[in-house]
């Protein structure tokens, strides 16, 4: 399993996607406003996802 890096786009929990803002030892903090339907889903702006529970969809072009 590849760990995400800041700026990567990840997918988790049934198709939710977001941009990694911070990488911690066991998890990442993800900005969910990346999704077009973010407001419709009534989610918080950020969430924490364990490294075991996501896959990297797109790597950051800034790295």
CHARMM internal coordinates of N, CA and C (Angstrom, degrees):
IC EDIT
DIST 1 N 1 CA 1.4478
DIST 1 CA 1 C 1.5233
ANGL 1 N 1 CA 1 C 109.87
DIST 1 C 2 N 1.3129
ANGL 1 CA 1 C 2 N 115.41
DIHE 1 N 1 CA 1 C 2 N 131.92
DIST 2 N 2 CA 1.4568
ANGL 1 C 2 N 2 CA 120.58
DIHE 1 CA 1 C 2 N 2 CA 179.90
DIST 2 CA 2 C 1.5289
ANGL 2 N 2 CA 2 C 109.97
DIHE 1 C 2 N 2 CA 2 C -92.34
DIST 2 C 3 N 1.3327
ANGL 2 CA 2 C 3 N 116.33
DIHE 2 N 2 CA 2 C 3 N 128.93
DIST 3 N 3 CA 1.4585
ANGL 2 C 3 N 3 CA 120.30
DIHE 2 CA 2 C 3 N 3 CA 176.95
DIST 3 CA 3 C 1.5228
ANGL 3 N 3 CA 3 C 109.23
DIHE 2 C 3 N 3 CA 3 C -76.44
DIST 3 C 4 N 1.3156
ANGL 3 CA 3 C 4 N 114.55
DIHE 3 N 3 CA 3 C 4 N 142.33
DIST 4 N 4 CA 1.4611
ANGL 3 C 4 N 4 CA 120.48
DIHE 3 CA 3 C 4 N 4 CA 177.78
DIST 4 CA 4 C 1.5248
ANGL 4 N 4 CA 4 C 110.36
DIHE 3 C 4 N 4 CA 4 C -73.29
DIST 4 C 5 N 1.3191
ANGL 4 CA 4 C 5 N 115.31
DIHE 4 N 4 CA 4 C 5 N 158.26
DIST 5 N 5 CA 1.4586
ANGL 4 C 5 N 5 CA 122.28
DIHE 4 CA 4 C 5 N 5 CA 175.21
DIST 5 CA 5 C 1.5231
ANGL 5 N 5 CA 5 C 107.76
DIHE 4 C 5 N 5 CA 5 C -122.78
DIST 5 C 6 N 1.3193
ANGL 5 CA 5 C 6 N 116.82
DIHE 5 N 5 CA 5 C 6 N 163.38
DIST 6 N 6 CA 1.4585
ANGL 5 C 6 N 6 CA 121.53
DIHE 5 CA 5 C 6 N 6 CA 179.56
DIST 6 CA 6 C 1.5247
ANGL 6 N 6 CA 6 C 109.09
DIHE 5 C 6 N 6 CA 6 C -55.94
DIST 6 C 7 N 1.3281
ANGL 6 CA 6 C 7 N 115.87
DIHE 6 N 6 CA 6 C 7 N 131.21
DIST 7 N 7 CA 1.4559
ANGL 6 C 7 N 7 CA 121.59
DIHE 6 CA 6 C 7 N 7 CA 179.49
DIST 7 CA 7 C 1.5175
ANGL 7 N 7 CA 7 C 114.10
DIHE 6 C 7 N 7 CA 7 C 97.29
DIST 7 C 8 N 1.3407
ANGL 7 CA 7 C 8 N 117.97
DIHE 7 N 7 CA 7 C 8 N -16.54
DIST 8 N 8 CA 1.4614
ANGL 7 C 8 N 8 CA 121.14
DIHE 7 CA 7 C 8 N 8 CA 177.30
DIST 8 CA 8 C 1.5195
ANGL 8 N 8 CA 8 C 110.47
DIHE 7 C 8 N 8 CA 8 C -68.44
DIST 8 C 9 N 1.3243
ANGL 8 CA 8 C 9 N 115.50
DIHE 8 N 8 CA 8 C 9 N 152.34
DIST 9 N 9 CA 1.4568
ANGL 8 C 9 N 9 CA 121.34
DIHE 8 CA 8 C 9 N 9 CA 172.59
DIST 9 CA 9 C 1.5164
ANGL 9 N 9 CA 9 C 106.73
DIHE 8 C 9 N 9 CA 9 C -101.90
DIST 9 C 10 N 1.3314
ANGL 9 CA 9 C 10 N 115.78
DIHE 9 N 9 CA 9 C 10 N 127.83
DIST 10 N 10 CA 1.4516
ANGL 9 C 10 N 10 CA 120.26
DIHE 9 CA 9 C 10 N 10 CA -179.06
DIST 10 CA 10 C 1.5232
ANGL 10 N 10 CA 10 C 110.36
DIHE 9 C 10 N 10 CA 10 C -120.14
DIST 10 C 11 N 1.3327
ANGL 10 CA 10 C 11 N 114.81
DIHE 10 N 10 CA 10 C 11 N 160.04
DIST 11 N 11 CA 1.4624
ANGL 10 C 11 N 11 CA 121.64
DIHE 10 CA 10 C 11 N 11 CA 175.39
DIST 11 CA 11 C 1.5188
ANGL 11 N 11 CA 11 C 107.82
DIHE 10 C 11 N 11 CA 11 C -122.48
DIST 11 C 12 N 1.3322
ANGL 11 CA 11 C 12 N 115.87
DIHE 11 N 11 CA 11 C 12 N 139.03
DIST 12 N 12 CA 1.4579
ANGL 11 C 12 N 12 CA 120.83
DIHE 11 CA 11 C 12 N 12 CA -177.41
DIST 12 CA 12 C 1.5224
ANGL 12 N 12 CA 12 C 109.40
DIHE 11 C 12 N 12 CA 12 C -155.29
DIST 12 C 13 N 1.2912
ANGL 12 CA 12 C 13 N 116.17
DIHE 12 N 12 CA 12 C 13 N 171.29
DIST 13 N 13 CA 1.4670
ANGL 12 C 13 N 13 CA 125.41
DIHE 12 CA 12 C 13 N 13 CA 174.46
DIST 13 CA 13 C 1.5291
ANGL 13 N 13 CA 13 C 114.48
DIHE 12 C 13 N 13 CA 13 C 35.45
DIST 13 C 14 N 1.3025
ANGL 13 CA 13 C 14 N 116.32
DIHE 13 N 13 CA 13 C 14 N 68.98
DIST 14 N 14 CA 1.4590
ANGL 13 C 14 N 14 CA 120.59
DIHE 13 CA 13 C 14 N 14 CA 172.38
DIST 14 CA 14 C 1.5108
ANGL 14 N 14 CA 14 C 116.09
DIHE 13 C 14 N 14 CA 14 C 71.08
DIST 14 C 15 N 1.3052
ANGL 14 CA 14 C 15 N 118.27
DIHE 14 N 14 CA 14 C 15 N 31.44
DIST 15 N 15 CA 1.4590
ANGL 14 C 15 N 15 CA 120.80
DIHE 14 CA 14 C 15 N 15 CA 173.80
DIST 15 CA 15 C 1.5177
ANGL 15 N 15 CA 15 C 116.23
DIHE 14 C 15 N 15 CA 15 C 104.35
DIST 15 C 16 N 1.3345
ANGL 15 CA 15 C 16 N 118.44
DIHE 15 N 15 CA 15 C 16 N -1.80
DIST 16 N 16 CA 1.4628
ANGL 15 C 16 N 16 CA 119.25
DIHE 15 CA 15 C 16 N 16 CA 175.40
DIST 16 CA 16 C 1.5271
ANGL 16 N 16 CA 16 C 108.89
DIHE 15 C 16 N 16 CA 16 C -66.89
DIST 16 C 17 N 1.3319
ANGL 16 CA 16 C 17 N 116.25
DIHE 16 N 16 CA 16 C 17 N 144.65
DIST 17 N 17 CA 1.4562
ANGL 16 C 17 N 17 CA 120.80
DIHE 16 CA 16 C 17 N 17 CA 179.07
DIST 17 CA 17 C 1.5137
ANGL 17 N 17 CA 17 C 109.66
DIHE 16 C 17 N 17 CA 17 C -131.42
DIST 17 C 18 N 1.3233
ANGL 17 CA 17 C 18 N 115.43
DIHE 17 N 17 CA 17 C 18 N 153.88
DIST 18 N 18 CA 1.4500
ANGL 17 C 18 N 18 CA 120.38
DIHE 17 CA 17 C 18 N 18 CA 178.29
DIST 18 CA 18 C 1.5142
ANGL 18 N 18 CA 18 C 111.22
DIHE 17 C 18 N 18 CA 18 C -165.60
DIST 18 C 19 N 1.3296
ANGL 18 CA 18 C 19 N 114.06
DIHE 18 N 18 CA 18 C 19 N 171.44
DIST 19 N 19 CA 1.4603
ANGL 18 C 19 N 19 CA 121.87
DIHE 18 CA 18 C 19 N 19 CA -179.79
DIST 19 CA 19 C 1.5260
ANGL 19 N 19 CA 19 C 108.77
DIHE 18 C 19 N 19 CA 19 C -101.63
DIST 19 C 20 N 1.3283
ANGL 19 CA 19 C 20 N 116.43
DIHE 19 N 19 CA 19 C 20 N 129.75
DIST 20 N 20 CA 1.4588
ANGL 19 C 20 N 20 CA 121.46
DIHE 19 CA 19 C 20 N 20 CA -179.91
DIST 20 CA 20 C 1.5262
ANGL 20 N 20 CA 20 C 109.22
DIHE 19 C 20 N 20 CA 20 C -70.41
DIST 20 C 21 N 1.3366
ANGL 20 CA 20 C 21 N 115.39
DIHE 20 N 20 CA 20 C 21 N 124.51
DIST 21 N 21 CA 1.4624
ANGL 20 C 21 N 21 CA 120.82
DIHE 20 CA 20 C 21 N 21 CA 178.30
DIST 21 CA 21 C 1.5235
ANGL 21 N 21 CA 21 C 112.57
DIHE 20 C 21 N 21 CA 21 C -101.20
DIST 21 C 22 N 1.3348
ANGL 21 CA 21 C 22 N 116.54
DIHE 21 N 21 CA 21 C 22 N -31.01
DIST 22 N 22 CA 1.4581
ANGL 21 C 22 N 22 CA 120.20
DIHE 21 CA 21 C 22 N 22 CA -178.79
DIST 22 CA 22 C 1.5230
ANGL 22 N 22 CA 22 C 108.79
DIHE 21 C 22 N 22 CA 22 C -151.03
DIST 22 C 23 N 1.3241
ANGL 22 CA 22 C 23 N 115.47
DIHE 22 N 22 CA 22 C 23 N 141.00
DIST 23 N 23 CA 1.4587
ANGL 22 C 23 N 23 CA 121.40
DIHE 22 CA 22 C 23 N 23 CA 177.91
DIST 23 CA 23 C 1.5249
ANGL 23 N 23 CA 23 C 108.04
DIHE 22 C 23 N 23 CA 23 C -109.52
DIST 23 C 24 N 1.3386
ANGL 23 CA 23 C 24 N 115.59
DIHE 23 N 23 CA 23 C 24 N 122.94
DIST 24 N 24 CA 1.4604
ANGL 23 C 24 N 24 CA 122.12
DIHE 23 CA 23 C 24 N 24 CA 176.28
DIST 24 CA 24 C 1.5223
ANGL 24 N 24 CA 24 C 108.87
DIHE 23 C 24 N 24 CA 24 C -106.14
DIST 24 C 25 N 1.3236
ANGL 24 CA 24 C 25 N 116.69
DIHE 24 N 24 CA 24 C 25 N 178.68
DIST 25 N 25 CA 1.4610
ANGL 24 C 25 N 25 CA 120.86
DIHE 24 CA 24 C 25 N 25 CA -177.74
DIST 25 CA 25 C 1.5331
ANGL 25 N 25 CA 25 C 112.11
DIHE 24 C 25 N 25 CA 25 C -60.02
DIST 25 C 26 N 1.3165
ANGL 25 CA 25 C 26 N 117.62
DIHE 25 N 25 CA 25 C 26 N -43.98
DIST 26 N 26 CA 1.4630
ANGL 25 C 26 N 26 CA 121.35
DIHE 25 CA 25 C 26 N 26 CA -175.36
DIST 26 CA 26 C 1.5226
ANGL 26 N 26 CA 26 C 114.24
DIHE 25 C 26 N 26 CA 26 C -115.23
DIST 26 C 27 N 1.3282
ANGL 26 CA 26 C 27 N 117.72
DIHE 26 N 26 CA 26 C 27 N -0.78
DIST 27 N 27 CA 1.4639
ANGL 26 C 27 N 27 CA 119.71
DIHE 26 CA 26 C 27 N 27 CA -173.83
DIST 27 CA 27 C 1.5206
ANGL 27 N 27 CA 27 C 111.05
DIHE 26 C 27 N 27 CA 27 C -157.77
DIST 27 C 28 N 1.3383
ANGL 27 CA 27 C 28 N 114.32
DIHE 27 N 27 CA 27 C 28 N 173.72
DIST 28 N 28 CA 1.4612
ANGL 27 C 28 N 28 CA 121.18
DIHE 27 CA 27 C 28 N 28 CA 174.10
DIST 28 CA 28 C 1.5222
ANGL 28 N 28 CA 28 C 108.55
DIHE 27 C 28 N 28 CA 28 C -126.84
DIST 28 C 29 N 1.3262
ANGL 28 CA 28 C 29 N 116.10
DIHE 28 N 28 CA 28 C 29 N 152.70
DIST 29 N 29 CA 1.4566
ANGL 28 C 29 N 29 CA 121.90
DIHE 28 CA 28 C 29 N 29 CA 172.87
DIST 29 CA 29 C 1.5175
ANGL 29 N 29 CA 29 C 106.20
DIHE 28 C 29 N 29 CA 29 C -101.43
DIST 29 C 30 N 1.3388
ANGL 29 CA 29 C 30 N 115.62
DIHE 29 N 29 CA 29 C 30 N 128.16
DIST 30 N 30 CA 1.4596
ANGL 29 C 30 N 30 CA 122.14
DIHE 29 CA 29 C 30 N 30 CA -170.52
DIST 30 CA 30 C 1.5202
ANGL 30 N 30 CA 30 C 110.98
DIHE 29 C 30 N 30 CA 30 C -120.22
DIST 30 C 31 N 1.3295
ANGL 30 CA 30 C 31 N 116.80
DIHE 30 N 30 CA 30 C 31 N 134.47
DIST 31 N 31 CA 1.4624
ANGL 30 C 31 N 31 CA 123.58
DIHE 30 CA 30 C 31 N 31 CA 173.67
DIST 31 CA 31 C 1.5265
ANGL 31 N 31 CA 31 C 108.08
DIHE 30 C 31 N 31 CA 31 C -89.32
DIST 31 C 32 N 1.3295
ANGL 31 CA 31 C 32 N 116.98
DIHE 31 N 31 CA 31 C 32 N 115.94
DIST 32 N 32 CA 1.4551
ANGL 31 C 32 N 32 CA 122.04
DIHE 31 CA 31 C 32 N 32 CA -175.62
DIST 32 CA 32 C 1.5250
ANGL 32 N 32 CA 32 C 113.51
DIHE 31 C 32 N 32 CA 32 C -86.26
DIST 32 C 33 N 1.3265
ANGL 32 CA 32 C 33 N 118.62
DIHE 32 N 32 CA 32 C 33 N -7.66
DIST 33 N 33 CA 1.4653
ANGL 32 C 33 N 33 CA 120.70
DIHE 32 CA 32 C 33 N 33 CA -177.96
DIST 33 CA 33 C 1.5208
ANGL 33 N 33 CA 33 C 112.11
DIHE 32 C 33 N 33 CA 33 C -68.02
DIST 33 C 34 N 1.3246
ANGL 33 CA 33 C 34 N 117.37
DIHE 33 N 33 CA 33 C 34 N -5.07
DIST 34 N 34 CA 1.4643
ANGL 33 C 34 N 34 CA 122.97
DIHE 33 CA 33 C 34 N 34 CA 176.25
DIST 34 CA 34 C 1.5313
ANGL 34 N 34 CA 34 C 111.05
DIHE 33 C 34 N 34 CA 34 C -62.56
DIST 34 C 35 N 1.3316
ANGL 34 CA 34 C 35 N 116.52
DIHE 34 N 34 CA 34 C 35 N -32.12
DIST 35 N 35 CA 1.4667
ANGL 34 C 35 N 35 CA 120.37
DIHE 34 CA 34 C 35 N 35 CA -176.36
DIST 35 CA 35 C 1.5324
ANGL 35 N 35 CA 35 C 110.74
DIHE 34 C 35 N 35 CA 35 C -75.31
DIST 35 C 36 N 1.3313
ANGL 35 CA 35 C 36 N 116.49
DIHE 35 N 35 CA 35 C 36 N 138.82
DIST 36 N 36 CA 1.4618
ANGL 35 C 36 N 36 CA 121.25
DIHE 35 CA 35 C 36 N 36 CA 178.77
DIST 36 CA 36 C 1.5230
ANGL 36 N 36 CA 36 C 112.29
DIHE 35 C 36 N 36 CA 36 C -60.73
DIST 36 C 37 N 1.3351
ANGL 36 CA 36 C 37 N 117.04
DIHE 36 N 36 CA 36 C 37 N -36.16
DIST 37 N 37 CA 1.4632
ANGL 36 C 37 N 37 CA 121.09
DIHE 36 CA 36 C 37 N 37 CA -176.64
DIST 37 CA 37 C 1.5284
ANGL 37 N 37 CA 37 C 112.84
DIHE 36 C 37 N 37 CA 37 C -96.54
DIST 37 C 38 N 1.3062
ANGL 37 CA 37 C 38 N 117.73
DIHE 37 N 37 CA 37 C 38 N 23.89
DIST 38 N 38 CA 1.4658
ANGL 37 C 38 N 38 CA 123.04
DIHE 37 CA 37 C 38 N 38 CA -177.09
DIST 38 CA 38 C 1.5317
ANGL 38 N 38 CA 38 C 111.42
DIHE 37 C 38 N 38 CA 38 C -54.49
DIST 38 C 39 N 1.3131
ANGL 38 CA 38 C 39 N 117.78
DIHE 38 N 38 CA 38 C 39 N -47.75
DIST 39 N 39 CA 1.4753
ANGL 38 C 39 N 39 CA 120.92
DIHE 38 CA 38 C 39 N 39 CA -177.68
DIST 39 CA 39 C 1.5305
ANGL 39 N 39 CA 39 C 111.77
DIHE 38 C 39 N 39 CA 39 C -66.75
DIST 39 C 40 N 1.3083
ANGL 39 CA 39 C 40 N 117.67
DIHE 39 N 39 CA 39 C 40 N -35.90
DIST 40 N 40 CA 1.4573
ANGL 39 C 40 N 40 CA 121.77
DIHE 39 CA 39 C 40 N 40 CA 179.67
DIST 40 CA 40 C 1.5314
ANGL 40 N 40 CA 40 C 112.14
DIHE 39 C 40 N 40 CA 40 C -65.20
DIST 40 C 41 N 1.3243
ANGL 40 CA 40 C 41 N 117.23
DIHE 40 N 40 CA 40 C 41 N -31.10
DIST 41 N 41 CA 1.4580
ANGL 40 C 41 N 41 CA 122.10
DIHE 40 CA 40 C 41 N 41 CA -177.26
DIST 41 CA 41 C 1.5264
ANGL 41 N 41 CA 41 C 113.10
DIHE 40 C 41 N 41 CA 41 C -79.87
DIST 41 C 42 N 1.3291
ANGL 41 CA 41 C 42 N 117.05
DIHE 41 N 41 CA 41 C 42 N -12.96
DIST 42 N 42 CA 1.4693
ANGL 41 C 42 N 42 CA 123.10
DIHE 41 CA 41 C 42 N 42 CA 179.76
DIST 42 CA 42 C 1.5328
ANGL 42 N 42 CA 42 C 111.96
DIHE 41 C 42 N 42 CA 42 C 53.10
DIST 42 C 43 N 1.3228
ANGL 42 CA 42 C 43 N 115.38
DIHE 42 N 42 CA 42 C 43 N 50.00
DIST 43 N 43 CA 1.4566
ANGL 42 C 43 N 43 CA 121.99
DIHE 42 CA 42 C 43 N 43 CA 178.55
DIST 43 CA 43 C 1.5268
ANGL 43 N 43 CA 43 C 110.05
DIHE 42 C 43 N 43 CA 43 C -101.81
DIST 43 C 44 N 1.3384
ANGL 43 CA 43 C 44 N 115.90
DIHE 43 N 43 CA 43 C 44 N 161.06
DIST 44 N 44 CA 1.4602
ANGL 43 C 44 N 44 CA 119.69
DIHE 43 CA 43 C 44 N 44 CA 170.61
DIST 44 CA 44 C 1.5197
ANGL 44 N 44 CA 44 C 108.48
DIHE 43 C 44 N 44 CA 44 C -65.72
DIST 44 C 45 N 1.3313
ANGL 44 CA 44 C 45 N 116.54
DIHE 44 N 44 CA 44 C 45 N 159.14
DIST 45 N 45 CA 1.4648
ANGL 44 C 45 N 45 CA 120.82
DIHE 44 CA 44 C 45 N 45 CA -177.74
DIST 45 CA 45 C 1.5192
ANGL 45 N 45 CA 45 C 112.06
DIHE 44 C 45 N 45 CA 45 C -66.41
DIST 45 C 46 N 1.3351
ANGL 45 CA 45 C 46 N 116.95
DIHE 45 N 45 CA 45 C 46 N -35.14
DIST 46 N 46 CA 1.4667
ANGL 45 C 46 N 46 CA 121.32
DIHE 45 CA 45 C 46 N 46 CA -178.52
DIST 46 CA 46 C 1.5211
ANGL 46 N 46 CA 46 C 110.19
DIHE 45 C 46 N 46 CA 46 C -128.46
DIST 46 C 47 N 1.3285
ANGL 46 CA 46 C 47 N 115.10
DIHE 46 N 46 CA 46 C 47 N 156.64
DIST 47 N 47 CA 1.4567
ANGL 46 C 47 N 47 CA 120.83
DIHE 46 CA 46 C 47 N 47 CA 175.33
DIST 47 CA 47 C 1.5242
ANGL 47 N 47 CA 47 C 109.40
DIHE 46 C 47 N 47 CA 47 C -148.77
DIST 47 C 48 N 1.3163
ANGL 47 CA 47 C 48 N 115.51
DIHE 47 N 47 CA 47 C 48 N 164.33
DIST 48 N 48 CA 1.4613
ANGL 47 C 48 N 48 CA 122.44
DIHE 47 CA 47 C 48 N 48 CA 178.45
DIST 48 CA 48 C 1.5290
ANGL 48 N 48 CA 48 C 108.23
DIHE 47 C 48 N 48 CA 48 C -107.58
DIST 48 C 49 N 1.3294
ANGL 48 CA 48 C 49 N 116.16
DIHE 48 N 48 CA 48 C 49 N 133.50
DIST 49 N 49 CA 1.4637
ANGL 48 C 49 N 49 CA 121.32
DIHE 48 CA 48 C 49 N 49 CA -179.28
DIST 49 CA 49 C 1.5247
ANGL 49 N 49 CA 49 C 108.78
DIHE 48 C 49 N 49 CA 49 C -129.87
DIST 49 C 50 N 1.3210
ANGL 49 CA 49 C 50 N 115.99
DIHE 49 N 49 CA 49 C 50 N 128.68
DIST 50 N 50 CA 1.4639
ANGL 49 C 50 N 50 CA 122.12
DIHE 49 CA 49 C 50 N 50 CA 177.56
DIST 50 CA 50 C 1.5281
ANGL 50 N 50 CA 50 C 109.46
DIHE 49 C 50 N 50 CA 50 C -65.79
DIST 50 C 51 N 1.3272
ANGL 50 CA 50 C 51 N 116.88
DIHE 50 N 50 CA 50 C 51 N 147.75
DIST 51 N 51 CA 1.4672
ANGL 50 C 51 N 51 CA 121.35
DIHE 50 CA 50 C 51 N 51 CA -179.53
DIST 51 CA 51 C 1.5307
ANGL 51 N 51 CA 51 C 112.68
DIHE 50 C 51 N 51 CA 51 C -57.93
DIST 51 C 52 N 1.3343
ANGL 51 CA 51 C 52 N 117.30
DIHE 51 N 51 CA 51 C 52 N -27.33
DIST 52 N 52 CA 1.4671
ANGL 51 C 52 N 52 CA 120.85
DIHE 51 CA 51 C 52 N 52 CA -178.97
DIST 52 CA 52 C 1.5308
ANGL 52 N 52 CA 52 C 112.33
DIHE 51 C 52 N 52 CA 52 C -76.30
DIST 52 C 53 N 1.3246
ANGL 52 CA 52 C 53 N 117.55
DIHE 52 N 52 CA 52 C 53 N -12.38
DIST 53 N 53 CA 1.4618
ANGL 52 C 53 N 53 CA 120.45
DIHE 52 CA 52 C 53 N 53 CA -168.52
DIST 53 CA 53 C 1.5264
ANGL 53 N 53 CA 53 C 115.16
DIHE 52 C 53 N 53 CA 53 C -112.09
DIST 53 C 54 N 1.3084
ANGL 53 CA 53 C 54 N 118.62
DIHE 53 N 53 CA 53 C 54 N 21.71
DIST 54 N 54 CA 1.4644
ANGL 53 C 54 N 54 CA 120.33
DIHE 53 CA 53 C 54 N 54 CA 177.58
DIST 54 CA 54 C 1.5183
ANGL 54 N 54 CA 54 C 110.57
DIHE 53 C 54 N 54 CA 54 C -145.05
DIST 54 C 55 N 1.3337
ANGL 54 CA 54 C 55 N 114.62
DIHE 54 N 54 CA 54 C 55 N 166.92
DIST 55 N 55 CA 1.4708
ANGL 54 C 55 N 55 CA 119.34
DIHE 54 CA 54 C 55 N 55 CA 169.38
DIST 55 CA 55 C 1.5274
ANGL 55 N 55 CA 55 C 107.34
DIHE 54 C 55 N 55 CA 55 C -133.29
DIST 55 C 56 N 1.3172
ANGL 55 CA 55 C 56 N 115.73
DIHE 55 N 55 CA 55 C 56 N 146.03
DIST 56 N 56 CA 1.4642
ANGL 55 C 56 N 56 CA 121.82
DIHE 55 CA 55 C 56 N 56 CA -179.61
DIST 56 CA 56 C 1.5151
ANGL 56 N 56 CA 56 C 107.59
DIHE 55 C 56 N 56 CA 56 C -77.17
DIST 56 C 57 N 1.3329
ANGL 56 CA 56 C 57 N 116.27
DIHE 56 N 56 CA 56 C 57 N 123.78
DIST 57 N 57 CA 1.4630
ANGL 56 C 57 N 57 CA 122.94
DIHE 56 CA 56 C 57 N 57 CA 179.58
DIST 57 CA 57 C 1.5308
ANGL 57 N 57 CA 57 C 110.68
DIHE 56 C 57 N 57 CA 57 C -92.04
DIST 57 C 58 N 1.3320
ANGL 57 CA 57 C 58 N 114.95
DIHE 57 N 57 CA 57 C 58 N -43.19
DIST 58 N 58 CA 1.4675
ANGL 57 C 58 N 58 CA 120.29
DIHE 57 CA 57 C 58 N 58 CA -177.92
DIST 58 CA 58 C 1.5134
ANGL 58 N 58 CA 58 C 109.35
DIHE 57 C 58 N 58 CA 58 C -146.87
DIST 58 C 59 N 1.3095
ANGL 58 CA 58 C 59 N 116.07
DIHE 58 N 58 CA 58 C 59 N 132.12
DIST 59 N 59 CA 1.4611
ANGL 58 C 59 N 59 CA 120.61
DIHE 58 CA 58 C 59 N 59 CA 177.96
DIST 59 CA 59 C 1.5108
ANGL 59 N 59 CA 59 C 110.42
DIHE 58 C 59 N 59 CA 59 C -83.46
DIST 59 C 60 N 1.2993
ANGL 59 CA 59 C 60 N 116.24
DIHE 59 N 59 CA 59 C 60 N 150.35
DIST 60 N 60 CA 1.4605
ANGL 59 C 60 N 60 CA 121.92
DIHE 59 CA 59 C 60 N 60 CA -178.68
DIST 60 CA 60 C 1.5294
ANGL 60 N 60 CA 60 C 110.56
DIHE 59 C 60 N 60 CA 60 C -66.69
DIST 60 C 61 N 1.3119
ANGL 60 CA 60 C 61 N 115.43
DIHE 60 N 60 CA 60 C 61 N 138.83
DIST 61 N 61 CA 1.4615
ANGL 60 C 61 N 61 CA 120.56
DIHE 60 CA 60 C 61 N 61 CA 177.00
DIST 61 CA 61 C 1.5301
ANGL 61 N 61 CA 61 C 110.63
DIHE 60 C 61 N 61 CA 61 C -79.90
DIST 61 C 62 N 1.3295
ANGL 61 CA 61 C 62 N 116.97
DIHE 61 N 61 CA 61 C 62 N -10.78
DIST 62 N 62 CA 1.4662
ANGL 61 C 62 N 62 CA 121.44
DIHE 61 CA 61 C 62 N 62 CA -175.70
DIST 62 CA 62 C 1.5128
ANGL 62 N 62 CA 62 C 112.90
DIHE 61 C 62 N 62 CA 62 C -88.90
DIST 62 C 63 N 1.3284
ANGL 62 CA 62 C 63 N 118.26
DIHE 62 N 62 CA 62 C 63 N -3.60
DIST 63 N 63 CA 1.4675
ANGL 62 C 63 N 63 CA 119.96
DIHE 62 CA 62 C 63 N 63 CA -176.81
DIST 63 CA 63 C 1.4958
ANGL 63 N 63 CA 63 C 112.24
DIHE 62 C 63 N 63 CA 63 C -88.89
END
COOR INIT
IC SEED 1 N 1 CA 1 C
IC BUILD
